[in-house]
C-alpha cells in the first residue's frame, strides 16, 4: 500500500545562469545550522570543482540535505547553462518539486523557460523564488507577471498556476512572502517548502526500486550511483537485480556494498534507507544512469527521461606536431580513448565515436562551453592532444532535405551597439524575430540563427558591445539548411621554419598583423603565430636573427619595441581556429597550427578544394 513519508522533502533548485541558485543553497545551509558558528565557509560552497570556482558557474548538479523542523530536505543544486541542460533533465526524476529562481531585474530568461518546461512535463509543483530584490533596479511586480505569462505559455494547469511566490535576497539571506514587507531570514522559504512540496510516496512493503539518476566517480571506490528509493527499502549487503527500461536485455545480479545518505555537505554511511530517501550506492562496477535496482522477487524497471541529443561535434586527435610529447604526460591514442570513454560514465549528454583513423575520435556535445570544459579538465590532468574546429551535426528530414540545429538568441545590448550586432548576426544567417526597448537604455533583440552561425561569435560580440552586452541562446530544434558560411574574414600569420622566435623576426612580423607569441617561444613550420588583417594567410620567418656587420653592434637590437601579444584563452582559441586548422592542447600551452604543416602540400590541398 502506498504511503507518504512526511519527514522527507526532495526539491531541486532550477534557474537561468547567474540568477543566484548556488548562493541561495549557501544561505539555506547556513540558516539550517549545517555549519558551526565559527566555521569558515567558502562562498558558493556547492561549486566544488576548480573550473566551477574560477568561472563562477555550476557545471555538475550536486546533492545536499538540511534538517528543518524535524523534516529532512534533500536539495539538488543544478547548472543554469544551456550546455549542461542534460544535468537538469535527469535530476528532476529524483525530486517531488522544484524551486524556480528568477532574477528580480532580468526576469524570465531563455533557460528559465527550458528548465520550467521540463519541470511542468513531469507535473512537479513549482515554488517561484524572485531573487535579488535588494538590487536597486529590481522590478518585482513586472517579473511576477512575466513568470505567470511563462506558465500560461507552457500550458500549466490550474494547480501549477496557483504556485506560491517568495521574494528573497540570497546575498543578505532574507526571504518574505510579501513584496512590500522585508524579510529577516529564510524561514518563509523553509515553511513554503514544507507546505507546498509534497512528501515522497511509495510502498514500503513492496520490492526495492531505486532509479539511478546521477553517477559520481571516486578513485578509491569507483562508480557511485545516486538515486531515489521509489518503493521498498534498500539495505547494505542486499542482493539486487540491475535492469534498464530502455535496454530490456540488461539484467545482472549485484550486491550493495555501501550505502550513504546526504547530510549537509557530507555523505553519511547508513545501514538501510526507506522510500523517498536520496541515496548514494557504491560497490557496483558498471552501474549507469537510467539503471533501476530492484528486488530479485519483483523486477520492474522505471522509465527514464530521454536526454536531448548533442548538436555540435569536434575531433579529438593524437598530437602529431614537431613538439608532440614534450609537455604532456598522457599522449597516446590509448590514453585519449580511455579518458574519453571514462567521461561517458558521468556525462549523459556526451557522445564519443571512433573514426576510420585510429588516432582521432569524434566527440559530440551540447555546445562549445560543454566541450571546452572537457578539454580544460583533460589538460589539467596532464593530457596532450589536438582538437579540430567545432562543427554542427546535420540531419536529413523525411524528404531527404538537409537540416541543421537552430538556436534562439536573446540579446540585450546598449542602444548604440544594436546596429553592429544586427549586421554581424545577419551576415551569419541570423533572422531578426523581434526588437523591443528594454529598461536603462538597452535594446532587446531576438534572433533565430543556425548553431554554426554562433560558433566563434561570442568573443566578437563582447568586443562589439564593449563588454556590456548579454547574449543568451537556447536550442530550438532543427530547421532547413541555410547555406554556406564564412567563419573568419581574417587570415593567419604562419611560421615559416622551426626554431625559437626572436625579437628581430617578431618586430618585422608585427607590421603584418596581431601576434599571439612572445620572443623565446618555440615555433615550428605551419604553426599559426598571429592573425592578419587580410583575407589570405601569410607565411613569415620569426626565427630570423640580424646578421652582424662591422658597422653595427649586436646590442642595437635592444631598441626594438614589440607590441604585447594577444594571448588567447582556450575558448578564444577554439573560436579563432578555422576549418583547416587544429588547436594543440597541452598542460602548459595552447598552440594553433595548420592541419597540413608542409607549405607545398597545403597549397596543393587548397587548389584541389578551390
C-alpha positions in Angstrom: 0.0 0.0 0.0 1.3 3.5 -0.9 2.1 5.7 2.0 3.6 9.2 2.3 6.8 9.8 4.1 6.2 13.1 5.9 9.6 13.6 7.4 11.3 14.0 3.9 11.1 16.5 1.1 13.0 16.3 -2.1 13.5 19.6 -4.1 15.6 20.8 -7.0 16.7 24.4 -7.5 16.4 25.4 -11.1 17.0 28.7 -12.9 18.8 30.6 -15.7 22.5 31.1 -15.4 23.6 33.7 -12.8 20.2 34.1 -11.1 21.6 33.0 -7.7 20.9 29.3 -7.3 24.1 28.3 -5.6 24.2 31.4 -3.4 20.6 30.5 -2.3 21.7 27.0 -1.3 24.6 28.5 0.7 22.1 30.5 2.8 19.7 27.6 3.3 22.7 25.5 4.5 23.9 28.3 6.9 20.5 29.0 8.4 19.6 25.4 8.9 22.6 25.1 11.2 24.8 22.8 9.0 27.9 24.8 9.8 29.3 25.6 13.3 29.1 29.2 14.5 32.7 30.0 13.9 33.3 27.7 10.9 34.9 29.3 7.9 32.7 28.7 4.8 33.7 29.4 1.3 31.4 31.4 -1.0 29.3 29.2 -3.3 30.2 26.2 -1.2 28.5 23.8 -3.6 30.7 24.6 -6.5 33.4 22.2 -5.6 35.2 21.8 -8.9 38.2 24.1 -9.7 36.7 25.2 -13.1 33.3 26.0 -11.4 35.1 28.2 -8.9 37.2 30.0 -11.5 34.3 30.7 -13.8 31.6 31.3 -11.3 29.2 28.8 -12.9 27.8 25.4 -11.9 28.6 22.6 -14.3 27.6 19.4 -12.3 24.4 19.0 -10.3 25.2 18.5 -6.5 23.2 16.9 -3.7 22.9 18.3 -0.2 20.5 17.9 2.6 19.3 20.0 5.6 17.0 19.4 8.5 14.3 21.9 9.4 11.5 21.3 12.0 12.5 17.6 12.1 12.0 17.3 8.4 14.9 16.3 6.1 15.0 18.5 3.0 17.2 17.0 0.2 18.2 19.8 -2.1 19.8 19.4 -5.6 21.7 22.4 -7.0 21.6 22.3 -10.8 23.5 24.2 -13.5 21.9 27.1 -15.4 23.9 27.0 -18.7 22.0 25.6 -21.7 25.1 23.5 -22.5 24.5 21.5 -19.3 20.8 21.0 -19.7 21.3 17.2 -19.6 22.3 17.6 -16.0 19.0 19.3 -15.1 16.8 16.9 -17.1 17.9 13.9 -15.3 17.9 15.1 -11.7 14.3 16.1 -11.9 13.4 12.4 -11.7 14.7 12.4 -8.2 12.6 15.2 -6.7 8.9 15.9 -5.9 9.0 19.6 -6.5 11.2 22.5 -7.7 12.2 26.0 -6.6 12.4 28.2 -9.7 14.8 31.1 -9.0 14.2 34.3 -11.1 16.3 37.4 -11.1 14.2 40.4 -9.9 15.8 42.6 -12.7 16.4 40.2 -15.6 13.1 38.3 -15.2 12.3 35.2 -17.2 15.2 34.3 -19.5 15.5 31.6 -22.2 16.9 28.9 -19.9 14.2 29.7 -17.3 11.7 28.6 -19.9 13.7 25.5 -20.7 14.0 24.2 -17.1 10.5 25.2 -16.2 9.1 23.3 -19.3 11.0 20.2 -18.1 9.5 20.5 -14.6 6.0 21.0 -15.8 6.3 18.0 -18.1 6.9 15.9 -15.1 4.0 17.5 -13.2 6.2 18.8 -10.5 4.8 21.6 -8.2 6.8 24.8 -8.5 7.7 27.4 -5.9 8.8 30.7 -7.6 11.6 32.5 -5.7 12.1 36.1 -7.0 15.8 36.6 -6.0 18.0 39.7 -5.8 15.2 42.0 -4.6 17.8 44.2 -3.0 19.1 45.3 -6.4 18.4 49.0 -7.0 16.9 48.3 -10.4 14.7 45.4 -9.2 11.2 45.3 -10.8 9.5 42.6 -8.8 5.8 43.2 -9.8 6.7 43.0 -13.6 8.8 39.9 -13.0 5.9 38.2 -11.3 3.7 38.9 -14.3 6.4 37.7 -16.7 6.7 34.4 -14.8 2.9 33.9 -14.8 2.8 34.6 -18.6 5.5 32.0 -19.0 3.4 29.5 -17.1 0.5 30.2 -19.4 2.7 29.9 -22.5 3.8 26.5 -21.3 0.2 25.4 -20.8 0.5 24.9 -17.0 -2.7 23.6 -15.3 -4.7 25.4 -12.6 -2.8 23.9 -9.6 0.5 24.8 -11.1 -0.6 28.4 -11.8 -1.6 28.7 -8.2 2.1 28.5 -7.1 3.5 30.5 -4.2 5.8 33.4 -4.8 8.7 34.0 -2.3 10.7 37.3 -2.5 14.3 36.8 -1.4 17.7 38.2 -1.4 20.1 35.2 -1.2 23.1 37.5 -0.6 21.6 39.0 2.6 19.9 35.7 3.5 16.3 37.1 3.8 13.0 36.0 2.3 9.4 37.2 2.6 6.0 36.3 1.2 5.0 39.9 0.6 6.8 42.1 -1.9 6.4 45.2 0.4 7.4 43.6 3.7 11.2 43.0 4.1 12.1 39.5 5.4 14.5 38.8 8.4 15.7 35.3 7.5 14.9 32.3 5.2 12.1 30.9 7.4 9.3 31.9 4.9 11.1 29.8 2.2 11.6 26.8 4.5 8.0 26.9 5.5 6.8 27.1 1.9 8.9 24.0 1.0 7.3 22.0 3.8 3.8 23.2 3.0 3.8 23.1 -0.8 6.3 20.4 -1.9 4.5 17.0 -1.5 6.1 14.3 0.6 7.5 11.4 -1.4 5.1 8.5 -1.9 5.8 4.8 -2.2 5.1 1.4 -0.9 7.4 0.4 1.9 6.2 -3.2 1.8 6.9 -3.7 -1.9 10.1 -4.9 -3.5 13.1 -2.5 -3.7 13.1 0.1 -6.6 15.8 2.7 -6.9 16.3 4.7 -10.2 19.9 5.9 -10.7 19.8 9.5 -11.9 23.4 10.6 -11.4 26.8 8.9 -11.3 29.7 10.1 -9.2 33.2 8.8 -9.6 35.8 8.3 -6.9 39.3 7.0 -7.4 39.1 4.7 -4.4 35.6 3.2 -4.6 35.0 3.6 -8.3 31.5 4.4 -9.5 28.8 5.7 -7.1 25.2 5.6 -8.2 22.9 8.4 -6.8 19.1 8.0 -6.9 15.8 8.0 -5.0 14.2 5.0 -3.3 10.8 4.8 -5.1 9.5 1.7 -3.3 10.6 -0.7 -0.6 13.8 -0.4 1.3 17.4 -0.8 0.3 20.0 -2.3 2.7 23.7 -2.9 2.9 24.8 -6.3 1.6 21.4 -6.8 -0.1 21.3 -8.8 -3.4 19.5 -6.7 -6.1 18.9 -7.0 -9.8 20.1 -4.2 -12.1 17.8 -3.6 -15.0 17.2 -0.8 -17.5 13.9 0.2 -19.0 15.4 1.2 -22.4 17.7 -1.8 -22.6 15.5 -4.9 -22.0 18.4 -7.3 -22.3 20.3 -5.8 -19.4 19.9 -7.8 -16.3 22.6 -8.5 -13.7 22.6 -9.7 -10.1 24.7 -7.3 -8.0 25.3 -6.6 -4.3 25.0 -3.3 -2.5 28.3 -3.0 -0.6 28.0 0.5 0.9 25.0 2.9 1.3 25.2 6.6 2.0 22.6 9.4 2.6 23.4 13.1 2.3 23.7 15.3 5.4 24.8 18.9 4.8 27.8 18.6 2.5 28.8 15.2 3.7 27.8 11.6 2.8 26.9 9.6 5.9 27.0 5.9 5.8 23.7 4.2 6.7 22.6 0.5 7.0 19.3 0.9 5.2 17.1 3.6 3.6 13.3 3.8 3.0 11.0 5.4 0.4 11.8 8.9 -0.6 15.4 8.9 0.6 18.1 10.0 -1.8 20.9 7.6 -1.5 24.4 7.0 -2.9 25.3 3.4 -3.6 28.9 2.1 -4.1 30.2 -1.3 -4.9 28.5 -1.8 -8.3 31.2 -1.5 -11.0 29.2 -0.9 -14.2 26.2 1.0 -12.9 24.9 3.5 -15.4 22.5 6.5 -15.4 18.9 5.2 -16.0 19.5 1.8 -14.4 17.0 0.6 -11.8 18.0 -1.6 -8.8 15.1 -4.0 -8.0 14.5 -6.9 -5.6 15.0 -10.3 -7.3 11.4 -11.2 -6.5 9.9 -8.1 -8.2 11.8 -6.9 -11.2 10.2 -3.7 -12.6 12.4 -1.1 -14.3 11.4 2.6 -14.0 11.4 4.6 -17.4 14.0 7.3 -17.6 13.9 10.8 -19.0 15.1 10.9 -22.6 18.1 13.2 -22.7 18.3 15.9 -25.5 20.7 15.0 -28.3 24.1 16.7 -28.9 24.2 19.4 -31.6 27.9 20.1 -32.0 31.0 17.9 -32.6 34.8 18.2 -32.5 37.5 15.7 -33.4 40.0 14.9 -30.6 43.2 13.9 -32.3 46.5 12.5 -31.0 49.1 15.3 -31.2 51.5 14.8 -34.1 53.2 18.3 -34.2 57.0 18.6 -34.1 56.7 19.5 -30.4 54.5 16.5 -29.5 55.1 14.7 -26.3 57.4 17.4 -24.8 54.8 18.8 -22.2 52.1 16.3 -21.7 52.0 13.2 -19.5 49.4 11.2 -21.5 49.9 11.4 -25.2 49.0 8.1 -26.9 45.7 7.2 -28.6 45.0 4.6 -25.9 45.3 7.2 -23.2 43.0 9.5 -25.1 40.5 6.8 -25.8 40.3 5.6 -22.2 39.8 9.1 -20.9 37.0 10.0 -23.4 35.1 6.8 -22.7 35.6 7.3 -18.9 33.9 10.7 -19.3 30.8 8.9 -20.8 30.3 7.4 -17.3 29.3 10.6 -15.8 28.2 12.9 -18.7 24.9 11.8 -20.3 24.8 14.5 -23.0 28.2 13.5 -24.5 28.8 11.0 -27.4 32.2 9.6 -28.3 32.6 7.8 -31.7 35.7 6.0 -33.1 36.6 7.1 -36.7 38.4 5.3 -39.5 41.6 6.9 -38.3 42.7 5.2 -35.0 44.2 8.4 -33.7 41.1 10.5 -34.0 37.8 10.4 -32.0 34.6 12.3 -32.8 33.2 13.9 -29.6 29.7 15.4 -29.7 28.2 17.6 -27.0 25.5 20.3 -26.4 27.6 23.3 -27.1 31.0 25.0 -27.2 31.1 25.5 -23.4 30.2 21.9 -22.8 33.2 20.6 -24.9 35.6 23.3 -23.7 35.1 22.3 -20.0 36.0 18.7 -21.0 39.2 20.0 -22.8 40.2 22.1 -19.8 39.7 19.2 -17.4 41.8 16.9 -19.6 44.7 19.4 -20.0 44.8 19.8 -16.2 45.0 16.1 -15.8 48.2 16.1 -18.0 46.7 15.1 -21.4 48.2 16.4 -24.6 46.1 16.2 -27.8 44.8 18.4 -30.7 41.2 19.4 -31.4 39.5 20.5 -34.6 37.1 23.3 -35.3 33.6 22.7 -33.8 31.1 21.6 -36.4 27.4 21.2 -36.1 25.6 17.8 -36.6 23.4 17.9 -39.6 20.3 15.7 -40.1 18.3 14.7 -43.1 14.5 15.1 -42.9 11.9 12.7 -44.3 12.0 14.5 -47.7 15.8 14.0 -47.9 16.5 17.7 -47.3 19.5 18.7 -45.2 18.6 20.3 -41.8 20.7 21.9 -39.2 20.3 22.8 -35.5 18.8 26.2 -34.9 19.0 28.4 -31.8 17.1 31.3 -30.5 19.4 34.1 -29.4 18.1 36.7 -26.9 20.4 39.7 -26.8 20.3 42.7 -24.5 22.7 45.5 -25.8 23.1 49.2 -25.2 21.1 51.1 -27.9 24.2 52.4 -29.7 25.6 48.9 -30.4 22.4 47.3 -31.7 23.2 48.2 -35.3 26.6 46.4 -35.2 25.1 43.3 -33.6 22.2 43.1 -36.2 24.7 43.5 -39.0 27.1 40.8 -37.7 24.3 38.3 -37.0 22.6 38.9 -40.3 25.9 38.0 -42.0 25.9 34.8 -40.0 22.5 33.8 -41.5 20.6 35.1 -38.4 17.0 36.3 -38.8 15.7 39.1 -36.6 12.5 37.9 -35.0 11.7 40.9 -32.7 13.2 44.1 -31.4 12.0 46.0 -28.3 13.3 48.6 -25.9 14.4 47.4 -22.5 15.0 49.4 -19.4 18.1 51.6 -18.8 18.9 52.4 -22.5 19.1 48.8 -23.6 17.6 47.2 -26.7 16.3 43.6 -26.5 16.9 41.7 -29.8 15.6 38.2 -30.6 17.2 36.2 -33.4 16.7 32.8 -35.0 20.1 31.7 -36.1 21.8 28.4 -37.1 24.0 27.0 -34.3 27.1 27.2 -36.6 26.4 30.9 -37.0 27.2 31.3 -33.3 30.4 29.4 -33.4 33.2 31.9 -32.8 30.8 34.8 -32.3 30.8 35.3 -28.5 34.3 36.9 -28.5 33.3 39.3 -31.3 30.1 40.2 -29.5 31.9 41.2 -26.3 34.3 43.4 -28.4 31.4 45.0 -30.4 29.4 45.8 -27.3 32.5 46.9 -25.2 31.6 44.1 -22.7 28.1 45.5 -21.9 26.0 43.1 -24.0 24.3 40.0 -22.7 23.8 37.1 -25.1 21.7 34.1 -24.2 20.9 31.2 -26.5 18.7 28.2 -26.4 18.4 25.2 -28.8 15.3 25.5 -30.9 15.1 22.2 -32.9 16.3 21.6 -36.4 15.5 23.8 -39.4 16.3 23.8 -43.2 20.0 24.3 -44.1 20.8 28.0 -44.6 23.7 27.8 -47.0 27.5 28.2 -46.6 29.1 30.5 -44.0 32.4 32.2 -43.9 33.6 31.8 -40.3 36.5 34.2 -40.4 37.4 37.1 -42.6 41.0 37.4 -41.4 43.9 35.2 -42.5 46.6 33.6 -40.3 50.2 34.5 -39.9 52.1 31.2 -40.2 55.6 30.4 -39.1 57.9 29.5 -42.0 60.5 27.4 -40.2 61.1 25.7 -36.8 63.1 27.2 -34.0 62.8 29.8 -31.4 61.0 33.1 -32.0 63.4 36.1 -31.8 62.7 39.8 -31.2 64.1 40.8 -34.6 61.9 38.4 -36.5 58.8 39.3 -34.5 59.4 43.0 -35.0 59.1 42.7 -38.7 56.2 40.3 -38.3 54.1 42.6 -36.2 53.7 45.0 -39.1 51.7 42.3 -40.8 49.1 41.7 -38.1 48.5 40.9 -34.5 50.9 38.4 -32.9 50.0 35.5 -30.4 53.5 34.7 -29.3 56.5 36.3 -27.4 60.3 36.1 -28.0 61.8 32.8 -26.9 58.7 30.7 -27.6 59.3 27.5 -29.6 57.7 27.6 -33.1 57.5 25.1 -36.0 56.7 25.4 -39.7 53.0 25.5 -40.2 52.2 26.9 -36.7 49.8 29.9 -36.6 51.6 32.7 -34.7 49.1 35.6 -35.3 46.3 36.9 -37.4 46.5 39.3 -40.3 44.0 41.9 -41.4 43.9 40.5 -44.9 41.8 37.6 -46.1 44.7 35.3 -47.1 47.3 33.6 -45.0 50.9 35.0 -44.8 54.0 32.9 -44.1 56.6 34.7 -42.2 60.0 33.8 -40.6 60.1 34.8 -37.0 63.3 32.9 -36.2 65.4 35.2 -38.4 68.2 36.9 -36.5 70.0 40.0 -37.7 73.4 39.4 -39.4 76.2 41.3 -37.7 78.4 43.7 -39.7 81.4 45.6 -38.5 79.4 48.8 -38.5 76.6 47.8 -36.1 76.9 46.3 -32.7 74.7 43.4 -31.8 73.2 45.4 -28.9 71.3 47.6 -31.4 68.6 45.0 -31.1 67.7 46.2 -27.7 65.9 49.2 -29.1 63.3 47.2 -30.9 59.8 47.7 -29.3 57.3 44.9 -29.6 53.6 45.3 -29.1 52.3 43.0 -26.4 50.9 39.8 -28.0 47.3 38.8 -27.9 47.2 35.8 -25.6 44.2 33.6 -26.4 42.3 31.7 -23.7 41.0 28.2 -24.5 37.5 29.5 -25.6 39.0 32.3 -27.8 41.4 29.8 -29.4 38.5 27.4 -30.2 36.6 30.3 -31.6 39.5 31.5 -33.7 40.6 28.4 -35.5 39.3 27.8 -39.0 38.3 24.5 -40.6 41.8 23.8 -41.9 43.5 24.4 -38.5 43.8 22.5 -35.3 44.3 23.6 -31.7 47.2 21.8 -30.0 46.3 21.5 -26.3 49.0 20.6 -23.7 49.1 21.1 -19.9 51.3 24.2 -20.4 50.5 25.6 -23.8 47.8 26.2 -26.4 49.1 26.4 -30.0 47.2 26.9 -33.2 48.5 25.1 -36.3 47.5 24.2 -39.8 46.3 20.7 -40.3 48.9 20.3 -43.1 52.2 21.7 -41.9 54.1 21.5 -45.2 53.5 24.7 -47.2 53.7 23.0 -50.6 51.2 20.3 -49.7 49.0 22.9 -48.1 48.9 24.9 -51.3 48.1 21.8 -53.3 45.2 20.9 -51.0 43.8 24.4 -51.3 43.9 24.3 -55.1 42.1 21.0 -55.1 39.4 22.4 -52.8 39.1 25.6 -54.8 
